């Protein structure tokens, strides 16, 4: 009862915050919306599941507002929290599950993620579901129903983000280090799960084949191993960021547990959870050392890490540490809720900047572009299309000028491969009647200017991005040769 009450209250808060959010769509979110307008089995940078989810929520809402686009985020995170309860109850007891669900639902990373829409949202749901089904399959290795369900969970997760494959690595590590559970490897259901998971990914693989392996190439390029140099600073930055994603007390406790396990060992349940958490964090830290890594790249690790740390604290009666962690996390949840609501209307004390500056001001910037289109039309010098050079601007204008009839095109280097979704689906091919309006937050590159007969600067506008930040918008009139 208390679990349901707590989650329902948190869900209501997060949906309420979305309804009054002062943030515009970040360019990644705008791109995901653009995907949902053209449903497919794959997209340039990610598999397709998120696009289908956004399409479902916007269709159910009957609108493509930022609220409807983001609505799946708090709903799915709530579902993931319920699965965390299921996982903790299966491995430990209901009391541990209660505290685990509260800890997971209030994690700083989850609090932030609940106010945006990203591929991590369905990935976390599928990861948690696959993990709890894996636990049950270990106990009933002959269950074909569990094997089928596990395969579907992994398959859906792979269609959310290829990082779901890390779960297979976690399972492999568990079997390697725990011979007593290898009976499952001799049974058919576990292999059925693998077959079903692969089958679920076949449509996306076919899409990649038809589109020059765009997603796979982007994923490899995103790791930036080519010409990489060892970068301890990046590794330290990623590792330090995990204290913010998981919370300072919980992440510190996870490190302490790992050190203690090295010397004293762990129970089977604890070790299973550890296999799906710490090796992944270490692997991404190495990736950051080699090249780079974003703070969220190890997000799935905190499903099992949360249960592991909370179970240990409950077992060892470390109530002060657990309570202190809850106090910190609830304060962060409240601060983020107020921050999202008031985004663009305040500057953080001490630094004088709006921490949400990257997600405000885009609607106003798009209106500035629209005013220039209208001015040119009125003056009898209409544009034939809007041209963008970077994914950031392509995404934002695709969404905020979605109702405008003027076509939008993305610049792609002649002869080169597409570098984003918009270059792939709406590239400029030189067949637009009349001049183009080039819009960017940076001056026109020489590489683009020289391919046109004439390029003239129309105007430069400073567009506010909150109270303390601004963007410079450059608008050029390009005349095709």
For each residue, the residues with C-beta under 8 A, 3 or more apart:
1: 4 5
2: 5 6 98
3: 6 7 85 97 98 101
4: 1 7 8
5: 1 2 8 9
6: 2 3 9 10 101 102 105
7: 3 4 10 11 78 81 82 101 105
8: 4 5 11 12
9: 5 6 12 13
10: 6 7 13 14 78 105 106 333
11: 7 8 14 15 74 75 78
12: 8 9 15 16
13: 9 10 16 17 333 337
14: 10 11 17 18 73 74 77 114 115 337
15: 11 12 18 19 71 74
16: 12 13 19 20
17: 13 14 20 21 115 337 340 341
18: 14 15 21 66 67 70 71 73 74 115 340
19: 15 16 67
20: 16 17 341
21: 17 18 66 67 70 115 340 341 343
22: 340 341 342 343 344 345 356 360
23: 26 66 115 116 340 343 344 356 359 360
24: 66 359 360 361 362 363 396 400
25: 29 30 33 66 69 359 362 396 399 400
26: 23 29 30 116 358 359
27: 30 31 362 391 392 395 396
28: 31 32 118 395
29: 25 26 32 33 66 69 70 116 117 118
30: 25 26 27 33 34 362 395 396 398 399 400
31: 27 28 34 35 391 394 395 398 420 421 422
32: 28 29 35 36 50 51 54 69 117 118 119
33: 25 29 30 36 37 54 58 64 69 398 399
34: 30 31 37 38 395 398 399 421 422
35: 31 32 38 39 40 43 48 50 51 54 421
36: 32 33 39 51 52 54 55 58
37: 33 34 55
38: 34 35 425
39: 35 36 48 51 52 55
40: 35 43 48 51 207
41: 48 203 204 206 207
42: 47 48 203 204 207 208 211 214 215
43: 35 40 46 47 48 51 215 421
44: 211 214 215 218 418 420 421 424
45: 214 215 218 219 222 420 421
46: 43 50 119 161 215
47: 42 43 158 159 160 161 162 201 204 215
48: 35 39 40 41 42 43 51 52 159 204 207
49: 52 53 119 122 156 159 160
50: 32 35 46 53 54 117 118 119 121 122 160
51: 32 35 36 39 40 43 48 54 55
52: 36 39 48 49 55 56
53: 49 50 56 57 72 76 122
54: 32 33 35 36 50 51 57 58 69 72 117
55: 36 37 39 51 52 58 59
56: 52 53 59 60 72
57: 53 54 60 61 68 69 71 72
58: 33 36 54 55 61 63 64 68 69
59: 55 56 62
60: 56 57 68
61: 57 58 64 65 67 68 71
62: 59
63: 58 68
64: 33 58 61 68 69 402
65: 61 68 69
66: 18 21 23 24 25 29 69 70
67: 18 19 21 61 70 71
68: 57 58 60 61 63 64 65 71
69: 25 29 32 33 54 57 58 64 65 66 117
70: 18 21 29 66 67 73 115 116 117
71: 15 18 57 61 67 68 74 75
72: 53 54 56 57 75 76 117 121 122
73: 14 18 70 76 77 113 114 115 116 117 118 121
74: 11 14 15 18 71 77 78 114
75: 11 71 72 78 79
76: 53 72 73 79 80 121 122 124 125
77: 14 73 74 80 81 105 110 113 114 121 124 125
78: 7 10 11 74 75 81 82 105
79: 75 76 82 83 125
80: 76 77 83 84 104 124 125 128 303
81: 7 77 78 84 85 101 104 105
82: 7 78 79 85 86 101
83: 79 80 86 87 125 128 129 132
84: 80 81 87 88 97 100 101 104 128 303 306 307
85: 3 81 82 88 89 97 98 100 101
86: 82 83 89 90 97 132
87: 83 84 90 91 97 100 128 131 132 135 303 304 307
88: 84 85 91 92 96 97 100 101 307 310 311
89: 85 86 92 93 94 96 97
90: 86 87 132 135 136
91: 87 88 135 269 272 273 307 311
92: 88 89 96 97 269 307 311 314 315
93: 89 96 97
94: 89 97 98
95: 98 99 314
96: 88 89 92 93 99 100 307 310 311 314 315
97: 3 84 85 86 87 88 89 92 93 94 100 101
98: 2 3 85 94 95 101 102
99: 95 96 102 103 310 313 314 322
100: 84 85 87 88 96 97 103 104 306 307 310 311
101: 3 6 7 81 82 84 85 88 97 98 104 105
102: 6 98 99 105 106 326
103: 99 100 106 107 250 306 309 310 322 325 326 329
104: 80 81 84 100 101 107 110 302 303 306 307
105: 6 7 10 77 78 81 101 102 110
106: 10 102 103 110 111 326 329 330 332 333
107: 103 104 110 111 245 246 247 250 302 306 329
108: 111 112 244 245 246 247 329 332
109: 112 113 244 245 246 296 299 302
110: 77 104 105 106 107 113 114
111: 106 107 108 114 115 329 332 333 336
112: 108 109 115 116 336
113: 73 77 109 110 116 118 120 121 296 299
114: 14 73 74 77 110 111
115: 14 17 18 21 23 70 73 111 112 336 340
116: 23 26 29 70 73 112 113 359
117: 29 32 50 54 69 70 72 73 121
118: 28 29 32 50 73 113 121 296
119: 32 46 49 50 122 123 160 161
120: 113 123 124 161 296 299 300
121: 50 72 73 76 77 113 117 118 124 125
122: 49 50 53 72 76 119 125 126 156 157 160 161
123: 119 120 126 127 157 160 161 163 164 299 300
124: 76 77 80 120 121 127 128 299 300 303
125: 76 77 79 80 83 121 122 128 129
126: 122 123 129 130 153 154 156 157 160 164
127: 123 124 130 131 157 164 167 300 303
128: 80 83 84 87 124 125 131 132 303
129: 83 125 126 132 133 153
130: 126 127 133 134 150 153 154 157 164 167
131: 87 127 128 134 135 167 276 303 304
132: 83 86 87 90 128 129 135 136
133: 129 130 136 137 146 149 150 153
134: 130 131 137 138 150 167 171
135: 87 90 91 131 132 138 139 272
136: 90 132 133 139 140 143 146
137: 133 134 140 141 143 146 147 150 184 189 190 193
138: 134 135 141 181 184 272
139: 135 136
140: 136 137 143 146
141: 137 138 183 184 187 189 190
142: 187 188 189
143: 136 137 140 146 147 189
144: 147 148 188 189 192
145: 148 149
146: 133 136 137 140 143 149 150 189
147: 137 143 144 150 151 188 189 190 191 192 193 196
148: 144 145 151 152 189 192 193 196
149: 133 145 146 152 153
150: 130 133 134 137 146 147 153 154 189 190 193 196
151: 147 148 154 155 192 193 194 195 196 197 199 200
152: 148 149 155 156 196 197 200
153: 126 129 130 133 149 150 156 157
154: 126 130 150 151 157 158 164 167 168 193 194 196 197 200
155: 151 152 158 159 196 197 198 199 200 201
156: 49 122 126 152 153 159 160 200
157: 122 123 126 127 130 153 154 160 161 164 167
158: 47 154 155 161 162 164 165 197 200 201 204
159: 47 48 49 155 156 200 201 204
160: 47 49 50 119 122 123 126 156 157 164
161: 46 47 119 120 122 123 157 158 164
162: 47 158 165 215 219
163: 123 166 297 300
164: 123 126 127 130 154 157 158 160 161 167 300
165: 158 162 168 169
166: 163 169 170 280 300
167: 127 130 131 134 154 157 164 170 171 276 300
168: 154 165 171 172 194
169: 165 166 172 173 279 280
170: 166 167 173 174 275 276 279 280
171: 134 167 168 174 175 275
172: 168 169 175 176
173: 169 170 176 177 275 279
174: 170 171 177 178 181 271 272 275 276
175: 171 172 178 181 182 184 185
176: 172 173
177: 173 174 271 275
178: 174 175 181 182 268 271 272
179: 182
180: 268
181: 138 174 175 178 184 268
182: 175 178 179 185 186
183: 141 186 187
184: 137 138 141 175 181 187 189 190
185: 175 182 190
186: 182 183
187: 141 142 183 184 190 191
188: 142 144 147 191 192
189: 137 141 142 143 144 146 147 148 150 184 192 193
190: 137 141 147 150 184 185 187 193 194
191: 147 187 188 194 195
192: 144 147 148 151 188 189 195 196
193: 137 147 148 150 151 154 189 190 196 197
194: 151 154 168 190 191 197 198
195: 151 191 192 198 199
196: 147 148 150 151 152 154 155 192 193 199 200
197: 151 152 154 155 158 193 194 200 201
198: 155 194 195 201 202
199: 151 155 195 196 202
200: 151 152 154 155 156 158 159 196 197
201: 47 155 158 159 197 198 204 205
202: 198 199 205 206
203: 41 42 206 207
204: 41 42 47 48 158 159 201 207 208 215
205: 201 202 208 209
206: 41 202 203 209 210
207: 40 41 42 48 203 204 210 211 215
208: 42 204 205 211 212 213 214 215 216
209: 205 206 213
210: 206 207
211: 42 44 207 208 214 215 424
212: 208 217 417
213: 208 209 216 217
214: 42 44 45 208 211 217 218 418 424
215: 42 43 44 45 46 47 162 204 207 208 211 218 219
216: 208 213 219 220
217: 212 213 214 220 221
218: 44 45 214 215 221 222
219: 45 162 215 216 222 223
220: 216 217 223 225
221: 217 218 224 226
222: 45 218 219
223: 219 220 287 291
224: 221 228 291 292
225: 220 228 290 291
226: 221
227:
228: 224 225 231 290 291
229:
230: 289 290
231: 228 234 235 288 289 290 291 292
232: 235 236 289
233: 236 237
234: 231 237 238 288 289 291 292 293
235: 231 232 238 239 285 286 288 289
236: 232 233 239 240
237: 233 234 240 241 288
238: 234 235 241 242 284 285 288 293 294 295 297
239: 235 236 242 285 288
240: 236 237 243 244
241: 237 238 244 245 295
242: 238 239 245 246 251 281 295 298
243: 240 246 247 248 251 252
244: 108 109 240 241 247 248 295
245: 107 108 109 241 242 251 295 296 298 299 302
246: 107 108 109 242 243 250 251 254 302 305 306
247: 107 108 243 244 250 251 325 328 329
248: 243 244 251 252 328
249: 252 253 321 324 325 328
250: 103 107 246 247 253 254 305 306 309 310 325
251: 242 243 245 246 247 248 254 255
252: 243 248 249 255 256
253: 249 250 256 257 309 312 313 321
254: 246 250 251 257 258 277 278 305 308 309
255: 251 252 258 259
256: 252 253 259 260
257: 253 254 260 261 270 274 308 309 312
258: 254 255 261 262 274 278
259: 255 256 262 263
260: 256 257 263 264
261: 257 258 264 265 266 270 271 274
262: 258 259
263: 259 260
264: 260 261
265: 261
266: 261 270 271 274
267: 270 271
268: 178 180 181 271 272
269: 91 92 272 273 311
270: 257 261 266 267 273 274 308 311 312
271: 174 177 178 261 266 267 268 274 275
272: 91 135 138 174 178 268 269 275 276 304
273: 91 269 270 276 277 304 305 307 308 311
274: 257 258 261 266 270 271 277 278 304 308
275: 170 171 173 174 177 271 272 278 279
276: 131 167 170 174 272 273 280 301 303 304
277: 254 273 274 280 281 301 302 303 304 305 308
278: 254 258 274 275 281 282 301 305
279: 169 170 173 275 282 283
280: 166 169 170 276 277 283 284 298 300 301
281: 242 277 278 284 285 298 301
282: 278 279 285 286
283: 279 280 286 287
284: 238 280 281 287 288 293 297 298
285: 235 238 239 281 282 288 289 293
286: 235 282 283 289 290
287: 223 283 284 290 291 292 293 297
288: 231 234 235 237 238 239 284 285 291 292 293
289: 230 231 232 234 235 285 286
290: 225 228 230 231 286 287
291: 223 224 225 228 231 234 287 288
292: 224 231 234 287 288
293: 234 238 284 285 287 288 297 298
294: 238 297
295: 238 241 242 244 245
296: 109 113 118 120 245 299
297: 163 238 284 287 293 294
298: 242 245 280 281 284 293 301 302
299: 109 113 120 123 124 245 296 302
300: 120 123 124 127 163 164 166 167 280 303
301: 276 277 278 280 281 298 304 305
302: 104 107 109 245 246 277 298 299 305 306
303: 80 84 87 104 124 127 128 131 276 277 300 306 307
304: 87 131 272 273 274 276 277 301 307 308
305: 246 250 254 273 277 278 301 302 308 309
306: 84 100 103 104 107 246 250 302 303 309 310
307: 84 87 88 91 92 96 100 104 273 303 304 310 311
308: 254 257 270 273 274 277 304 305 311 312
309: 103 250 253 254 257 305 306 312 313
310: 88 96 99 100 103 250 306 307 313 314 322
311: 88 91 92 96 100 269 270 273 307 308 314 315
312: 253 257 270 308 309 315 316 318
313: 99 253 309 310 316 317 318 319 321 322
314: 92 95 96 99 310 311 317 318 322
315: 92 96 311 312
316: 312 313
317: 313 314
318: 312 313 314 321 322
319: 313 322 323
320: 323 324
321: 249 253 313 318 324 325
322: 99 103 310 313 314 318 319 325 326
323: 319 320 326 327
324: 249 320 321 327 328
325: 103 247 249 250 321 322 328 329
326: 102 103 106 322 323 329 330
327: 323 324 330 331
328: 247 248 249 324 325 331 332
329: 103 106 107 108 111 247 325 326 332 333
330: 106 326 327 333 334
331: 327 328 334 335
332: 106 108 111 328 329 335 336
333: 10 13 106 111 329 330 336 337
334: 330 331 337 338
335: 331 332 338 339
336: 111 112 115 332 333 339 340
337: 13 14 17 333 334 340 341
338: 334 335 341 342
339: 335 336 342 343 355 356
340: 17 18 21 22 23 115 336 337 343 356
341: 17 20 21 22 337 338
342: 22 338 339 345 346
343: 21 22 23 339 340 354 356 359 360 466
344: 22 23 354 356 360 361 465 466 467
345: 22 342 466 467
346: 342 354 466 467
347: 351 352 353 354 466 467 468
348: 351 352 353 354 355
349:
350:
351: 347 348
352: 347 348 468
353: 347 348 357 466 468 469
354: 343 344 346 347 348 357 360 465 466 467 468 469
355: 339 348
356: 22 23 339 340 343 344 359 360 466
357: 353 354 360 361 465 466 468 469
358: 26 465
359: 23 24 25 26 116 343 356 362
360: 22 23 24 343 344 354 356 357 465 466
361: 24 344 357 364 365 463 464 465 466 469 470 471
362: 24 25 27 30 359 365 366 396 400
363: 24 366 367 400
364: 361 367 368 463 464
365: 361 362 368 369 396 400 463 471 473
366: 362 363 369 370 396 397 400 401
367: 363 364 370 371 400
368: 364 365 371 372 461 463 473
369: 365 366 372 373 386 397 401 437 439 473 475
370: 366 367 373 374 401 404
371: 367 368 374 375
372: 368 369 375 376 437 458 459 475
373: 369 370 376 377 382 383 386 404 406 437
374: 370 371 377 378
375: 371 372 378 379
376: 372 373 379 381 382 383 437 477
377: 373 374 380 381 382 383
378: 374 375
379: 375 376
380: 377
381: 376 377 435
382: 373 376 377 434
383: 373 376 377 386 406 434 435 436 437 477
384: 407 432 433 434 435 436
385: 406 407 408 409 428 432 436 437
386: 369 373 383 397 401 406 407 408 409 436 437 438 439
387: 408 409 410 411 428 436 437 438 439 478
388: 393 394 397 408 409 410 411 422 438 439 440
389: 393 410 411 438 440 442 445 448
390: 393 394 440 441 442
391: 27 31 394 395 419 420 421 422
392: 27 395 396 441
393: 388 389 390 396 397 439 440 441
394: 31 388 390 391 397 398 408 410 420 422
395: 27 28 30 31 34 391 392 398 399 422
396: 24 25 27 30 362 365 366 392 393 399 400
397: 366 369 386 388 393 394 400 401 408 439
398: 30 31 33 34 394 395 401 402 408 422
399: 25 30 33 34 395 396 402
400: 24 25 30 362 363 365 366 367 396 397
401: 366 369 370 386 397 398 404 406 408
402: 64 398 399
403:
404: 370 373 401
405:
406: 373 383 385 386 401
407: 384 385 386 426 432
408: 385 386 387 388 394 397 398 401 422 426
409: 385 386 387 388 426 427 428 432 436
410: 387 388 389 394 420 422 423 426 427 428
411: 387 388 389 423 427 428 448
412: 416 418 419 423 427 428
413: 416 447
414: 451
415:
416: 412 413 419
417: 212
418: 44 214 412 423 424 427
419: 391 412 416 423
420: 31 44 45 391 394 410 423 424
421: 31 34 35 43 44 45 391 424 425
422: 31 34 388 391 394 395 398 408 410 425 426 427
423: 410 411 412 418 419 420 426 427
424: 44 211 214 418 420 421 427
425: 38 421 422
426: 407 408 409 410 422 423
427: 409 410 411 412 418 422 423 424
428: 385 387 409 410 411 412 432 436
429:
430: 480
431:
432: 384 385 407 409 428 436 480
433: 384
434: 382 383 384
435: 381 383 384 477 478 479 480
436: 383 384 385 386 387 409 428 432 477 478 480
437: 369 372 373 376 383 385 386 387 458 475 476 477 478
438: 386 387 388 389 444 448 455 474 475 476 477 478
439: 369 386 387 388 393 397 473 474 475
440: 388 389 390 393 443 444 473 474 476
441: 390 392 393 471 472 473 474
442: 389 390 445 474
443: 440 474
444: 438 440 448 449 455 457 474 476
445: 389 442 448 449
446: 449 450
447: 413 450 451
448: 389 411 438 444 445 451 452 455 478
449: 444 445 446 452 455 478
450: 446 447
451: 414 447 448 481
452: 448 449 455 478 479 480 481
453: 479 480 481
454: 477 478 479
455: 438 444 448 449 452 476 477 478 479
456: 476 477
457: 444 460 474 475 476
458: 372 437 475 476 477
459: 372 475
460: 457 472 473 474 475
461: 368 472 473 475
462: 470 471 472 473
463: 361 364 365 368 470 471 472 473
464: 361 364 467 469 470
465: 344 354 357 358 360 361 469 470 471
466: 343 344 345 346 347 353 354 356 357 360 361 469
467: 344 345 346 347 354 464
468: 347 352 353 354 357
469: 353 354 357 361 464 465 466
470: 361 462 463 464 465
471: 361 365 441 462 463 465
472: 441 460 461 462 463
473: 365 368 369 439 440 441 460 461 462 463
474: 438 439 440 441 442 443 444 457 460
475: 369 372 437 438 439 457 458 459 460 461
476: 437 438 440 444 455 456 457 458
477: 376 383 435 436 437 438 454 455 456 458
478: 387 435 436 437 438 448 449 452 454 455
479: 435 452 453 454 455
480: 430 432 435 436 452 453
481: 451 452 453
